[in-house]
Amino acid sequence: MVIKEDKHRFVVIIEKETFEKFKILADKEKRSASNLANKLINDYIEEHEK
């Protein structure tokens, strides 16, 4: 997979059980885990820029 020049990738290390629960939440929203993580980060930044 090629990452566009305007995008960055970073790794987050979490417990396996936490990740499994996160994937379930993502599935409920019909998202991938990475897509949901991206949304949460963007929402957090937007909220704290106010």
N, C-alpha and C positions, 0 to 999 in steps of 0.2 A: 504494500500500500504506500502510495506517495502522499506526503503531507505538503500542502500548498505552502508557499513561502510566507504567507500572512498568518499561518497557523503554527502553534507550538504544541508539543506533546510533553507531558510529565507523568511520572509514575507515583501512585499513592499505594503505600503498603498498609493493608488492613487485614483484620482477622478473616479467615475463610468463612466462618459463620455469618459475619457481618456482610460480606460480599454476597453470599447466597441470599440473605434477606433483601439486600439492595436490588439484586436481579429480579426477585419476585415483585418488588414495588415497581420496577421499570416495566416488567411484563404487564402489570395491571394498567399502566398508562400507555401501553403499546409502544414502548421505547426500548432502545438498547440501554445497557447499563452506562456506556460511555456517553450516550446522548442525554440521559437523565443527569449524569454528573455535570455535563456541560451546562445544562439548563439551571441546575442548582447553583453553580458557580456564578453564572451570569446574573441570576436573580439576586444572589447575595451581594455582588458588586453594585448592582443597580440600587439596591436598598440602602447600602452604606455610602453611596455617593450623594445622597440627599442632604 
